[in-house]
Amino acid sequence: MAKSGKGYLNAGLPWIVNLILAIIPFTSWLLGGVTRIIRGHLVAGILQLIPPITLVFWILDIVGVATTNDLKFYA
């Protein structure tokens, strides 16, 4: 599937909306996993949904969205 936008769900949302979604743990957990699966990274998407590993992806997503407005790590 081709990327049609940046950020969560490849929706091309504004930077501030992506940052808010990244900071909220539940939305980062769910949307991060779905976005990784949509982008073809099935293993990373499934790992995102496992609770202890979610913390690592959560921090990486906050850093990635704050700096580039996109999920850059394993997405």
Predicted model as a PDB file, atoms N, CA, C, CB and O in Angstrom, pLDDT in the B-factor column:
MODEL        1                                                                  
ATOM      1  N   MET A   1       0.851  -1.177   0.000  1.00 47.00           N  
ATOM      2  CA  MET A   1       0.000   0.000   0.000  1.00 47.00           C  
ATOM      3  C   MET A   1       0.899   1.244   0.000  1.00 47.00           C  
ATOM      4  CB  MET A   1      -0.970  -0.004   1.234  1.00 47.00           C  
ATOM      5  O   MET A   1       1.825   1.339   0.806  1.00 47.00           O  
ATOM      6  N   ALA A   2       0.639   2.159  -0.868  1.00 46.00           N  
ATOM      7  CA  ALA A   2       1.426   3.375  -0.975  1.00 46.00           C  
ATOM      8  C   ALA A   2       1.071   4.350   0.147  1.00 46.00           C  
ATOM      9  CB  ALA A   2       1.210   4.032  -2.341  1.00 46.00           C  
ATOM     10  O   ALA A   2      -0.075   4.440   0.588  1.00 46.00           O  
ATOM     11  N   LYS A   3       2.093   5.071   0.587  1.00 50.00           N  
ATOM     12  CA  LYS A   3       1.856   6.073   1.617  1.00 50.00           C  
ATOM     13  C   LYS A   3       1.130   7.268   1.013  1.00 50.00           C  
ATOM     14  CB  LYS A   3       3.184   6.515   2.270  1.00 50.00           C  
ATOM     15  O   LYS A   3       1.581   7.852   0.028  1.00 50.00           O  
ATOM     16  N   SER A   4       0.008   7.620   1.614  1.00 64.00           N  
ATOM     17  CA  SER A   4      -0.730   8.773   1.111  1.00 64.00           C  
ATOM     18  C   SER A   4      -0.554   9.983   2.010  1.00 64.00           C  
ATOM     19  CB  SER A   4      -2.203   8.438   0.977  1.00 64.00           C  
ATOM     20  O   SER A   4      -0.968  11.087   1.656  1.00 64.00           O  
ATOM     21  N   GLY A   5       0.053   9.787   3.161  1.00 81.00           N  
ATOM     22  CA  GLY A   5       0.263  10.885   4.089  1.00 81.00           C  
ATOM     23  C   GLY A   5       1.247  10.481   5.161  1.00 81.00           C  
ATOM     24  O   GLY A   5       1.808   9.385   5.132  1.00 81.00           O  
ATOM     25  N   LYS A   6       1.447  11.374   6.103  1.00 86.00           N  
ATOM     26  CA  LYS A   6       2.374  11.113   7.190  1.00 86.00           C  
ATOM     27  C   LYS A   6       1.599  10.961   8.491  1.00 86.00           C  
ATOM     28  CB  LYS A   6       3.421  12.239   7.304  1.00 86.00           C  
ATOM     29  O   LYS A   6       0.421  11.308   8.573  1.00 86.00           O  
ATOM     30  N   GLY A   7       2.264  10.449   9.484  1.00 90.00           N  
ATOM     31  CA  GLY A   7       1.667  10.343  10.802  1.00 90.00           C  
ATOM     32  C   GLY A   7       0.803   9.109  10.967  1.00 90.00           C  
ATOM     33  O   GLY A   7       0.908   8.143  10.210  1.00 90.00           O  
ATOM     34  N   TYR A   8      -0.050   9.166  11.972  1.00 92.00           N  
ATOM     35  CA  TYR A   8      -0.895   8.023  12.289  1.00 92.00           C  
ATOM     36  C   TYR A   8      -1.884   7.731  11.166  1.00 92.00           C  
ATOM     37  CB  TYR A   8      -1.643   8.267  13.592  1.00 92.00           C  
ATOM     38  O   TYR A   8      -2.511   8.640  10.622  1.00 92.00           O  
ATOM     39  N   LEU A   9      -2.012   6.460  10.830  1.00 90.00           N  
ATOM     40  CA  LEU A   9      -2.929   5.948   9.808  1.00 90.00           C  
ATOM     41  C   LEU A   9      -2.671   6.550   8.432  1.00 90.00           C  
ATOM     42  CB  LEU A   9      -4.359   6.220  10.217  1.00 90.00           C  
ATOM     43  O   LEU A   9      -3.538   6.491   7.560  1.00 90.00           O  
ATOM     44  N   ASN A  10      -1.492   7.127   8.227  1.00 90.00           N  
ATOM     45  CA  ASN A  10      -1.135   7.760   6.947  1.00 90.00           C  
ATOM     46  C   ASN A  10      -2.169   8.791   6.519  1.00 90.00           C  
ATOM     47  CB  ASN A  10      -0.984   6.702   5.855  1.00 90.00           C  
ATOM     48  O   ASN A  10      -2.406   8.980   5.326  1.00 90.00           O  
ATOM     49  N   ALA A  11      -2.787   9.458   7.493  1.00 90.00           N  
ATOM     50  CA  ALA A  11      -3.889  10.371   7.201  1.00 90.00           C  
ATOM     51  C   ALA A  11      -3.433  11.781   6.859  1.00 90.00           C  
ATOM     52  CB  ALA A  11      -4.821  10.425   8.368  1.00 90.00           C  
ATOM     53  O   ALA A  11      -4.250  12.586   6.413  1.00 90.00           O  
ATOM     54  N   GLY A  12      -2.169  12.109   7.048  1.00 89.00           N  
ATOM     55  CA  GLY A  12      -1.700  13.450   6.742  1.00 89.00           C  
ATOM     56  C   GLY A  12      -2.230  14.497   7.706  1.00 89.00           C  
ATOM     57  O   GLY A  12      -2.457  15.644   7.321  1.00 89.00           O  
ATOM     58  N   LEU A  13      -2.429  14.104   8.965  1.00 91.00           N  
ATOM     59  CA  LEU A  13      -2.944  15.036   9.972  1.00 91.00           C  
ATOM     60  C   LEU A  13      -1.912  16.105  10.307  1.00 91.00           C  
ATOM     61  CB  LEU A  13      -3.349  14.281  11.245  1.00 91.00           C  
ATOM     62  O   LEU A  13      -0.716  15.887  10.113  1.00 91.00           O  
ATOM     63  N   PRO A  14      -2.356  17.258  10.806  1.00 93.00           N  
ATOM     64  CA  PRO A  14      -1.405  18.303  11.210  1.00 93.00           C  
ATOM     65  C   PRO A  14      -0.481  17.816  12.320  1.00 93.00           C  
ATOM     66  CB  PRO A  14      -2.155  19.557  11.672  1.00 93.00           C  
ATOM     67  O   PRO A  14      -0.804  16.883  13.056  1.00 93.00           O  
ATOM     68  N   TRP A  15       0.673  18.464  12.424  1.00 92.00           N  
ATOM     69  CA  TRP A  15       1.699  18.085  13.389  1.00 92.00           C  
ATOM     70  C   TRP A  15       1.155  18.057  14.816  1.00 92.00           C  
ATOM     71  CB  TRP A  15       2.875  19.045  13.302  1.00 92.00           C  
ATOM     72  O   TRP A  15       1.425  17.107  15.550  1.00 92.00           O  
ATOM     73  N   ILE A  16       0.410  19.057  15.220  1.00 94.00           N  
ATOM     74  CA  ILE A  16      -0.073  19.136  16.599  1.00 94.00           C  
ATOM     75  C   ILE A  16      -1.055  18.006  16.903  1.00 94.00           C  
ATOM     76  CB  ILE A  16      -0.739  20.496  16.855  1.00 94.00           C  
ATOM     77  O   ILE A  16      -1.064  17.490  18.021  1.00 94.00           O  
ATOM     78  N   VAL A  17      -1.871  17.614  15.944  1.00 94.00           N  
ATOM     79  CA  VAL A  17      -2.821  16.511  16.153  1.00 94.00           C  
ATOM     80  C   VAL A  17      -2.064  15.199  16.308  1.00 94.00           C  
ATOM     81  CB  VAL A  17      -3.830  16.416  14.974  1.00 94.00           C  
ATOM     82  O   VAL A  17      -2.382  14.403  17.191  1.00 94.00           O  
ATOM     83  N   ASN A  18      -1.061  14.964  15.458  1.00 94.00           N  
ATOM     84  CA  ASN A  18      -0.242  13.763  15.583  1.00 94.00           C  
ATOM     85  C   ASN A  18       0.492  13.735  16.920  1.00 94.00           C  
ATOM     86  CB  ASN A  18       0.761  13.680  14.431  1.00 94.00           C  
ATOM     87  O   ASN A  18       0.615  12.676  17.536  1.00 94.00           O  
ATOM     88  N   LEU A  19       0.977  14.883  17.371  1.00 94.00           N  
ATOM     89  CA  LEU A  19       1.684  14.932  18.649  1.00 94.00           C  
ATOM     90  C   LEU A  19       0.749  14.618  19.810  1.00 94.00           C  
ATOM     91  CB  LEU A  19       2.325  16.304  18.849  1.00 94.00           C  
ATOM     92  O   LEU A  19       1.126  13.890  20.728  1.00 94.00           O  
ATOM     93  N   ILE A  20      -0.458  15.156  19.781  1.00 95.00           N  
ATOM     94  CA  ILE A  20      -1.436  14.861  20.832  1.00 95.00           C  
ATOM     95  C   ILE A  20      -1.778  13.379  20.826  1.00 95.00           C  
ATOM     96  CB  ILE A  20      -2.715  15.709  20.648  1.00 95.00           C  
ATOM     97  O   ILE A  20      -1.869  12.765  21.889  1.00 95.00           O  
ATOM     98  N   LEU A  21      -1.969  12.796  19.655  1.00 94.00           N  
ATOM     99  CA  LEU A  21      -2.260  11.367  19.564  1.00 94.00           C  
ATOM    100  C   LEU A  21      -1.087  10.525  20.062  1.00 94.00           C  
ATOM    101  CB  LEU A  21      -2.601  10.989  18.125  1.00 94.00           C  
ATOM    102  O   LEU A  21      -1.293   9.451  20.628  1.00 94.00           O  
ATOM    103  N   ALA A  22       0.140  11.003  19.855  1.00 94.00           N  
ATOM    104  CA  ALA A  22       1.320  10.271  20.318  1.00 94.00           C  
ATOM    105  C   ALA A  22       1.475  10.348  21.829  1.00 94.00           C  
ATOM    106  CB  ALA A  22       2.573  10.811  19.645  1.00 94.00           C  
ATOM    107  O   ALA A  22       1.943   9.392  22.448  1.00 94.00           O  
ATOM    108  N   ILE A  23       1.096  11.453  22.427  1.00 95.00           N  
ATOM    109  CA  ILE A  23       1.268  11.631  23.869  1.00 95.00           C  
ATOM    110  C   ILE A  23       0.254  10.808  24.664  1.00 95.00           C  
ATOM    111  CB  ILE A  23       1.140  13.108  24.235  1.00 95.00           C  
ATOM    112  O   ILE A  23       0.577  10.312  25.743  1.00 95.00           O  
ATOM    113  N   ILE A  24      -0.956  10.657  24.149  1.00 95.00           N  
ATOM    114  CA  ILE A  24      -1.988   9.881  24.844  1.00 95.00           C  
ATOM    115  C   ILE A  24      -1.655   8.394  24.673  1.00 95.00           C  
ATOM    116  CB  ILE A  24      -3.434  10.211  24.286  1.00 95.00           C  
ATOM    117  O   ILE A  24      -1.625   7.897  23.547  1.00 95.00           O  
ATOM    118  N   PRO A  25      -1.403   7.678  25.779  1.00 93.00           N  
ATOM    119  CA  PRO A  25      -0.927   6.288  25.668  1.00 93.00           C  
ATOM    120  C   PRO A  25      -1.856   5.360  24.889  1.00 93.00           C  
ATOM    121  CB  PRO A  25      -0.726   5.723  27.036  1.00 93.00           C  
ATOM    122  O   PRO A  25      -1.374   4.581  24.066  1.00 93.00           O  
ATOM    123  N   PHE A  26      -3.163   5.412  25.117  1.00 94.00           N  
ATOM    124  CA  PHE A  26      -4.070   4.471  24.451  1.00 94.00           C  
ATOM    125  C   PHE A  26      -4.097   4.699  22.943  1.00 94.00           C  
ATOM    126  CB  PHE A  26      -5.485   4.600  25.024  1.00 94.00           C  
ATOM    127  O   PHE A  26      -4.049   3.742  22.171  1.00 94.00           O  
ATOM    128  N   THR A  27      -4.175   5.954  22.520  1.00 95.00           N  
ATOM    129  CA  THR A  27      -4.226   6.218  21.085  1.00 95.00           C  
ATOM    130  C   THR A  27      -2.892   5.890  20.422  1.00 95.00           C  
ATOM    131  CB  THR A  27      -4.600   7.681  20.825  1.00 95.00           C  
ATOM    132  O   THR A  27      -2.865   5.400  19.293  1.00 95.00           O  
ATOM    133  N   SER A  28      -1.798   6.155  21.110  1.00 94.00           N  
ATOM    134  CA  SER A  28      -0.495   5.811  20.558  1.00 94.00           C  
ATOM    135  C   SER A  28      -0.358   4.300  20.410  1.00 94.00           C  
ATOM    136  CB  SER A  28       0.629   6.366  21.444  1.00 94.00           C  
ATOM    137  O   SER A  28       0.175   3.811  19.414  1.00 94.00           O  
ATOM    138  N   TRP A  29      -0.842   3.565  21.406  1.00 94.00           N  
ATOM    139  CA  TRP A  29      -0.777   2.105  21.379  1.00 94.00           C  
ATOM    140  C   TRP A  29      -1.586   1.541  20.211  1.00 94.00           C  
ATOM    141  CB  TRP A  29      -1.287   1.523  22.704  1.00 94.00           C  
ATOM    142  O   TRP A  29      -1.080   0.744  19.421  1.00 94.00           O  
ATOM    143  N   LEU A  30      -2.816   1.955  20.113  1.00 95.00           N  
ATOM    144  CA  LEU A  30      -3.716   1.397  19.103  1.00 95.00           C  
ATOM    145  C   LEU A  30      -3.378   1.894  17.694  1.00 95.00           C  
ATOM    146  CB  LEU A  30      -5.162   1.749  19.443  1.00 95.00           C  
ATOM    147  O   LEU A  30      -3.212   1.094  16.774  1.00 95.00           O  
ATOM    148  N   LEU A  31      -3.277   3.199  17.533  1.00 95.00           N  
ATOM    149  CA  LEU A  31      -3.022   3.753  16.202  1.00 95.00           C  
ATOM    150  C   LEU A  31      -1.610   3.440  15.710  1.00 95.00           C  
ATOM    151  CB  LEU A  31      -3.239   5.258  16.216  1.00 95.00           C  
ATOM    152  O   LEU A  31      -1.394   3.270  14.510  1.00 95.00           O  
ATOM    153  N   GLY A  32      -0.650   3.366  16.633  1.00 94.00           N  
ATOM    154  CA  GLY A  32       0.712   3.007  16.243  1.00 94.00           C  
ATOM    155  C   GLY A  32       0.786   1.596  15.687  1.00 94.00           C  
ATOM    156  O   GLY A  32       1.439   1.355  14.672  1.00 94.00           O  
ATOM    157  N   GLY A  33       0.108   0.654  16.359  1.00 94.00           N  
ATOM    158  CA  GLY A  33       0.085  -0.723  15.875  1.00 94.00           C  
ATOM    159  C   GLY A  33      -0.600  -0.840  14.526  1.00 94.00           C  
ATOM    160  O   GLY A  33      -0.103  -1.513  13.624  1.00 94.00           O  
ATOM    161  N   VAL A  34      -1.743  -0.183  14.393  1.00 95.00           N  
ATOM    162  CA  VAL A  34      -2.490  -0.231  13.131  1.00 95.00           C  
ATOM    163  C   VAL A  34      -1.684   0.422  12.002  1.00 95.00           C  
ATOM    164  CB  VAL A  34      -3.862   0.471  13.287  1.00 95.00           C  
ATOM    165  O   VAL A  34      -1.650  -0.100  10.888  1.00 95.00           O  
ATOM    166  N   THR A  35      -1.046   1.544  12.278  1.00 94.00           N  
ATOM    167  CA  THR A  35      -0.249   2.231  11.252  1.00 94.00           C  
ATOM    168  C   THR A  35       0.908   1.366  10.787  1.00 94.00           C  
ATOM    169  CB  THR A  35       0.281   3.564  11.785  1.00 94.00           C  
ATOM    170  O   THR A  35       1.185   1.293   9.590  1.00 94.00           O  
ATOM    171  N   ARG A  36       1.588   0.709  11.721  1.00 94.00           N  
ATOM    172  CA  ARG A  36       2.700  -0.159  11.336  1.00 94.00           C  
ATOM    173  C   ARG A  36       2.213  -1.337  10.486  1.00 94.00           C  
ATOM    174  CB  ARG A  36       3.429  -0.674  12.586  1.00 94.00           C  
ATOM    175  O   ARG A  36       2.877  -1.725   9.524  1.00 94.00           O  
ATOM    176  N   ILE A  37       1.071  -1.897  10.836  1.00 94.00           N  
ATOM    177  CA  ILE A  37       0.523  -3.003  10.043  1.00 94.00           C  
ATOM    178  C   ILE A  37       0.115  -2.511   8.657  1.00 94.00           C  
ATOM    179  CB  ILE A  37      -0.688  -3.643  10.763  1.00 94.00           C  
ATOM    180  O   ILE A  37       0.370  -3.195   7.666  1.00 94.00           O  
ATOM    181  N   ILE A  38      -0.514  -1.340   8.568  1.00 94.00           N  
ATOM    182  CA  ILE A  38      -0.909  -0.774   7.271  1.00 94.00           C  
ATOM    183  C   ILE A  38       0.310  -0.539   6.383  1.00 94.00           C  
ATOM    184  CB  ILE A  38      -1.678   0.547   7.471  1.00 94.00           C  
ATOM    185  O   ILE A  38       0.253  -0.755   5.173  1.00 94.00           O  
ATOM    186  N   ARG A  39       1.407  -0.099   6.984  1.00 93.00           N  
ATOM    187  CA  ARG A  39       2.620   0.185   6.209  1.00 93.00           C  
ATOM    188  C   ARG A  39       3.399  -1.077   5.855  1.00 93.00           C  
ATOM    189  CB  ARG A  39       3.516   1.131   6.981  1.00 93.00           C  
ATOM    190  O   ARG A  39       4.444  -1.001   5.210  1.00 93.00           O  
ATOM    191  N   GLY A  40       2.894  -2.242   6.276  1.00 93.00           N  
ATOM    192  CA  GLY A  40       3.525  -3.493   5.887  1.00 93.00           C  
ATOM    193  C   GLY A  40       4.498  -4.058   6.890  1.00 93.00           C  
ATOM    194  O   GLY A  40       5.162  -5.050   6.587  1.00 93.00           O  
ATOM    195  N   HIS A  41       4.617  -3.485   8.057  1.00 94.00           N  
ATOM    196  CA  HIS A  41       5.505  -3.985   9.099  1.00 94.00           C  
ATOM    197  C   HIS A  41       4.681  -4.763  10.123  1.00 94.00           C  
ATOM    198  CB  HIS A  41       6.281  -2.818   9.781  1.00 94.00           C  
ATOM    199  O   HIS A  41       4.402  -4.277  11.219  1.00 94.00           O  
ATOM    200  N   LEU A  42       4.304  -5.967   9.744  1.00 95.00           N  
ATOM    201  CA  LEU A  42       3.402  -6.777  10.543  1.00 95.00           C  
ATOM    202  C   LEU A  42       3.999  -7.131  11.903  1.00 95.00           C  
ATOM    203  CB  LEU A  42       3.044  -8.039   9.794  1.00 95.00           C  
ATOM    204  O   LEU A  42       3.307  -7.045  12.917  1.00 95.00           O  
ATOM    205  N   VAL A  43       5.260  -7.523  11.939  1.00 95.00           N  
ATOM    206  CA  VAL A  43       5.890  -7.907  13.208  1.00 95.00           C  
ATOM    207  C   VAL A  43       5.962  -6.714  14.154  1.00 95.00           C  
ATOM    208  CB  VAL A  43       7.301  -8.475  12.963  1.00 95.00           C  
ATOM    209  O   VAL A  43       5.645  -6.843  15.337  1.00 95.00           O  
ATOM    210  N   ALA A  44       6.375  -5.559  13.647  1.00 94.00           N  
ATOM    211  CA  ALA A  44       6.434  -4.364  14.492  1.00 94.00           C  
ATOM    212  C   ALA A  44       5.044  -3.956  14.965  1.00 94.00           C  
ATOM    213  CB  ALA A  44       7.090  -3.206  13.734  1.00 94.00           C  
ATOM    214  O   ALA A  44       4.889  -3.494  16.095  1.00 94.00           O  
ATOM    215  N   GLY A  45       4.038  -4.120  14.122  1.00 94.00           N  
ATOM    216  CA  GLY A  45       2.665  -3.797  14.510  1.00 94.00           C  
ATOM    217  C   GLY A  45       2.165  -4.692  15.617  1.00 94.00           C  
ATOM    218  O   GLY A  45       1.499  -4.229  16.542  1.00 94.00           O  
ATOM    219  N   ILE A  46       2.481  -5.972  15.532  1.00 94.00           N  
ATOM    220  CA  ILE A  46       2.068  -6.908  16.580  1.00 94.00           C  
ATOM    221  C   ILE A  46       2.852  -6.645  17.861  1.00 94.00           C  
ATOM    222  CB  ILE A  46       2.269  -8.368  16.118  1.00 94.00           C  
ATOM    223  O   ILE A  46       2.278  -6.682  18.950  1.00 94.00           O  
ATOM    224  N   LEU A  47       4.151  -6.380  17.751  1.00 94.00           N  
ATOM    225  CA  LEU A  47       4.948  -6.057  18.939  1.00 94.00           C  
ATOM    226  C   LEU A  47       4.439  -4.795  19.628  1.00 94.00           C  
ATOM    227  CB  LEU A  47       6.420  -5.884  18.559  1.00 94.00           C  
ATOM    228  O   LEU A  47       4.486  -4.692  20.854  1.00 94.00           O  
ATOM    229  N   GLN A  48       3.956  -3.842  18.847  1.00 93.00           N  
ATOM    230  CA  GLN A  48       3.397  -2.607  19.405  1.00 93.00           C  
ATOM    231  C   GLN A  48       2.229  -2.898  20.334  1.00 93.00           C  
ATOM    232  CB  GLN A  48       2.947  -1.671  18.283  1.00 93.00           C  
ATOM    233  O   GLN A  48       2.004  -2.157  21.291  1.00 93.00           O  
ATOM    234  N   LEU A  49       1.487  -3.961  20.071  1.00 91.00           N  
ATOM    235  CA  LEU A  49       0.286  -4.269  20.837  1.00 91.00           C  
ATOM    236  C   LEU A  49       0.562  -5.112  22.093  1.00 91.00           C  
ATOM    237  CB  LEU A  49      -0.694  -4.991  19.953  1.00 91.00           C  
ATOM    238  O   LEU A  49      -0.364  -5.409  22.847  1.00 91.00           O  
ATOM    239  N   ILE A  50       1.830  -5.501  22.325  1.00 92.00           N  
ATOM    240  CA  ILE A  50       2.199  -6.249  23.530  1.00 92.00           C  
ATOM    241  C   ILE A  50       2.590  -5.242  24.613  1.00 92.00           C  
ATOM    242  CB  ILE A  50       3.377  -7.258  23.243  1.00 92.00           C  
ATOM    243  O   ILE A  50       3.502  -4.441  24.411  1.00 92.00           O  
ATOM    244  N   PRO A  51       1.903  -5.277  25.766  1.00 89.00           N  
ATOM    245  CA  PRO A  51       2.055  -4.221  26.781  1.00 89.00           C  
ATOM    246  C   PRO A  51       3.471  -3.814  27.174  1.00 89.00           C  
ATOM    247  CB  PRO A  51       1.374  -4.643  27.979  1.00 89.00           C  
ATOM    248  O   PRO A  51       3.750  -2.617  27.112  1.00 89.00           O  
ATOM    249  N   PRO A  52       4.393  -4.692  27.574  1.00 91.00           N  
ATOM    250  CA  PRO A  52       5.710  -4.168  27.983  1.00 91.00           C  
ATOM    251  C   PRO A  52       6.477  -3.510  26.841  1.00 91.00           C  
ATOM    252  CB  PRO A  52       6.549  -5.284  28.564  1.00 91.00           C  
ATOM    253  O   PRO A  52       7.197  -2.536  27.059  1.00 91.00           O  
ATOM    254  N   ILE A  53       6.331  -4.028  25.642  1.00 91.00           N  
ATOM    255  CA  ILE A  53       7.053  -3.488  24.486  1.00 91.00           C  
ATOM    256  C   ILE A  53       6.431  -2.171  24.041  1.00 91.00           C  
ATOM    257  CB  ILE A  53       7.051  -4.500  23.320  1.00 91.00           C  
ATOM    258  O   ILE A  53       7.100  -1.345  23.420  1.00 91.00           O  
ATOM    259  N   THR A  54       5.162  -1.974  24.354  1.00 92.00           N  
ATOM    260  CA  THR A  54       4.462  -0.751  23.976  1.00 92.00           C  
ATOM    261  C   THR A  54       5.170   0.496  24.508  1.00 92.00           C  
ATOM    262  CB  THR A  54       3.027  -0.791  24.487  1.00 92.00           C  
ATOM    263  O   THR A  54       5.189   1.530  23.840  1.00 92.00           O  
ATOM    264  N   LEU A  55       5.745   0.405  25.690  1.00 93.00           N  
ATOM    265  CA  LEU A  55       6.429   1.568  26.273  1.00 93.00           C  
ATOM    266  C   LEU A  55       7.578   2.044  25.408  1.00 93.00           C  
ATOM    267  CB  LEU A  55       6.944   1.237  27.660  1.00 93.00           C  
ATOM    268  O   LEU A  55       7.787   3.248  25.259  1.00 93.00           O  
ATOM    269  N   VAL A  56       8.325   1.109  24.836  1.00 93.00           N  
ATOM    270  CA  VAL A  56       9.447   1.484  23.969  1.00 93.00           C  
ATOM    271  C   VAL A  56       8.922   2.192  22.719  1.00 93.00           C  
ATOM    272  CB  VAL A  56      10.284   0.230  23.574  1.00 93.00           C  
ATOM    273  O   VAL A  56       9.426   3.250  22.341  1.00 93.00           O  
ATOM    274  N   PHE A  57       7.909   1.606  22.083  1.00 93.00           N  
ATOM    275  CA  PHE A  57       7.342   2.220  20.886  1.00 93.00           C  
ATOM    276  C   PHE A  57       6.703   3.572  21.209  1.00 93.00           C  
ATOM    277  CB  PHE A  57       6.306   1.286  20.249  1.00 93.00           C  
ATOM    278  O   PHE A  57       6.755   4.492  20.392  1.00 93.00           O  
ATOM    279  N   TRP A  58       6.103   3.696  22.391  1.00 94.00           N  
ATOM    280  CA  TRP A  58       5.455   4.947  22.788  1.00 94.00           C  
ATOM    281  C   TRP A  58       6.478   6.081  22.836  1.00 94.00           C  
ATOM    282  CB  TRP A  58       4.762   4.790  24.162  1.00 94.00           C  
ATOM    283  O   TRP A  58       6.231   7.167  22.311  1.00 94.00           O  
ATOM    284  N   ILE A  59       7.617   5.830  23.462  1.00 94.00           N  
ATOM    285  CA  ILE A  59       8.665   6.860  23.545  1.00 94.00           C  
ATOM    286  C   ILE A  59       9.221   7.173  22.156  1.00 94.00           C  
ATOM    287  CB  ILE A  59       9.808   6.400  24.484  1.00 94.00           C  
ATOM    288  O   ILE A  59       9.415   8.339  21.813  1.00 94.00           O  
ATOM    289  N   LEU A  60       9.475   6.140  21.363  1.00 93.00           N  
ATOM    290  CA  LEU A  60       9.990   6.359  20.013  1.00 93.00           C  
ATOM    291  C   LEU A  60       8.989   7.129  19.146  1.00 93.00           C  
ATOM    292  CB  LEU A  60      10.327   5.020  19.356  1.00 93.00           C  
ATOM    293  O   LEU A  60       9.387   7.973  18.342  1.00 93.00           O  
ATOM    294  N   ASP A  61       7.693   6.842  19.307  1.00 93.00           N  
ATOM    295  CA  ASP A  61       6.675   7.556  18.535  1.00 93.00           C  
ATOM    296  C   ASP A  61       6.595   9.025  18.926  1.00 93.00           C  
ATOM    297  CB  ASP A  61       5.317   6.899  18.724  1.00 93.00           C  
ATOM    298  O   ASP A  61       6.449   9.887  18.059  1.00 93.00           O  
ATOM    299  N   ILE A  62       6.689   9.322  20.219  1.00 94.00           N  
ATOM    300  CA  ILE A  62       6.656  10.721  20.656  1.00 94.00           C  
ATOM    301  C   ILE A  62       7.845  11.480  20.063  1.00 94.00           C  
ATOM    302  CB  ILE A  62       6.671  10.814  22.209  1.00 94.00           C  
ATOM    303  O   ILE A  62       7.686  12.589  19.553  1.00 94.00           O  
ATOM    304  N   VAL A  63       9.022  10.888  20.131  1.00 94.00           N  
ATOM    305  CA  VAL A  63      10.220  11.536  19.579  1.00 94.00           C  
ATOM    306  C   VAL A  63      10.089  11.706  18.064  1.00 94.00           C  
ATOM    307  CB  VAL A  63      11.490  10.713  19.918  1.00 94.00           C  
ATOM    308  O   VAL A  63      10.396  12.770  17.526  1.00 94.00           O  
ATOM    309  N   GLY A  64       9.636  10.663  17.385  1.00 92.00           N  
ATOM    310  CA  GLY A  64       9.506  10.730  15.929  1.00 92.00           C  
ATOM    311  C   GLY A  64       8.491  11.752  15.474  1.00 92.00           C  
ATOM    312  O   GLY A  64       8.745  12.509  14.538  1.00 92.00           O  
ATOM    313  N   VAL A  65       7.338  11.783  16.128  1.00 93.00           N  
ATOM    314  CA  VAL A  65       6.293  12.741  15.734  1.00 93.00           C  
ATOM    315  C   VAL A  65       6.721  14.165  16.083  1.00 93.00           C  
ATOM    316  CB  VAL A  65       4.945  12.402  16.428  1.00 93.00           C  
ATOM    317  O   VAL A  65       6.444  15.093  15.323  1.00 93.00           O  
ATOM    318  N   ALA A  66       7.382  14.348  17.205  1.00 93.00           N  
ATOM    319  CA  ALA A  66       7.810  15.693  17.598  1.00 93.00           C  
ATOM    320  C   ALA A  66       8.865  16.253  16.645  1.00 93.00           C  
ATOM    321  CB  ALA A  66       8.358  15.674  19.025  1.00 93.00           C  
ATOM    322  O   ALA A  66       8.914  17.462  16.417  1.00 93.00           O  
ATOM    323  N   THR A  67       9.703  15.386  16.091  1.00 94.00           N  
ATOM    324  CA  THR A  67      10.777  15.878  15.237  1.00 94.00           C  
ATOM    325  C   THR A  67      10.434  15.872  13.743  1.00 94.00           C  
ATOM    326  CB  THR A  67      12.004  15.056  15.465  1.00 94.00           C  
ATOM    327  O   THR A  67      10.860  16.767  13.012  1.00 94.00           O  
ATOM    328  N   THR A  68       9.664  14.868  13.278  1.00 91.00           N  
ATOM    329  CA  THR A  68       9.432  14.760  11.836  1.00 91.00           C  
ATOM    330  C   THR A  68       7.971  14.653  11.435  1.00 91.00           C  
ATOM    331  CB  THR A  68      10.156  13.582  11.311  1.00 91.00           C  
ATOM    332  O   THR A  68       7.674  14.557  10.244  1.00 91.00           O  
ATOM    333  N   ASN A  69       7.040  14.666  12.399  1.00 90.00           N  
ATOM    334  CA  ASN A  69       5.603  14.517  12.147  1.00 90.00           C  
ATOM    335  C   ASN A  69       5.280  13.183  11.479  1.00 90.00           C  
ATOM    336  CB  ASN A  69       5.100  15.665  11.276  1.00 90.00           C  
ATOM    337  O   ASN A  69       4.310  13.085  10.728  1.00 90.00           O  
ATOM    338  N   ASP A  70       6.085  12.160  11.747  1.00 91.00           N  
ATOM    339  CA  ASP A  70       5.828  10.854  11.172  1.00 91.00           C  
ATOM    340  C   ASP A  70       6.362   9.788  12.124  1.00 91.00           C  
ATOM    341  CB  ASP A  70       6.475  10.725   9.765  1.00 91.00           C  
ATOM    342  O   ASP A  70       7.230  10.053  12.957  1.00 91.00           O  
ATOM    343  N   LEU A  71       5.827   8.582  11.982  1.00 89.00           N  
ATOM    344  CA  LEU A  71       6.351   7.449  12.741  1.00 89.00           C  
ATOM    345  C   LEU A  71       7.527   6.902  11.953  1.00 89.00           C  
ATOM    346  CB  LEU A  71       5.251   6.341  12.990  1.00 89.00           C  
ATOM    347  O   LEU A  71       7.331   6.236  10.936  1.00 89.00           O  
ATOM    348  N   LYS A  72       8.736   7.169  12.401  1.00 86.00           N  
ATOM    349  CA  LYS A  72       9.924   6.787  11.657  1.00 86.00           C  
ATOM    350  C   LYS A  72      10.510   5.462  12.105  1.00 86.00           C  
ATOM    351  CB  LYS A  72      10.956   7.851  11.779  1.00 86.00           C  
ATOM    352  O   LYS A  72      11.216   4.820  11.328  1.00 86.00           O  
ATOM    353  N   PHE A  73      10.246   5.034  13.316  1.00 85.00           N  
ATOM    354  CA  PHE A  73      10.887   3.855  13.861  1.00 85.00           C  
ATOM    355  C   PHE A  73      10.032   2.625  13.634  1.00 85.00           C  
ATOM    356  CB  PHE A  73      11.169   4.037  15.339  1.00 85.00           C  
ATOM    357  O   PHE A  73       8.966   2.477  14.231  1.00 85.00           O  
ATOM    358  N   TYR A  74      10.509   1.742  12.764  1.00 81.00           N  
ATOM    359  CA  TYR A  74       9.817   0.492  12.428  1.00 81.00           C  
ATOM    360  C   TYR A  74       8.406   0.731  11.904  1.00 81.00           C  
ATOM    361  CB  TYR A  74       9.758  -0.413  13.644  1.00 81.00           C  
ATOM    362  O   TYR A  74       7.485  -0.020  12.226  1.00 81.00           O  
ATOM    363  N   ALA A  75       8.242   1.751  11.117  1.00 77.00           N  
ATOM    364  CA  ALA A  75       6.923   2.006  10.529  1.00 77.00           C  
ATOM    365  C   ALA A  75       7.063   2.404   9.072  1.00 77.00           C  
ATOM    366  CB  ALA A  75       6.177   3.104  11.308  1.00 77.00           C  
ATOM    367  O   ALA A  75       6.062   2.660   8.403  1.00 77.00           O  
TER     368      ALA A  75                                                      
ENDMDL                                                                          
END                                                                             
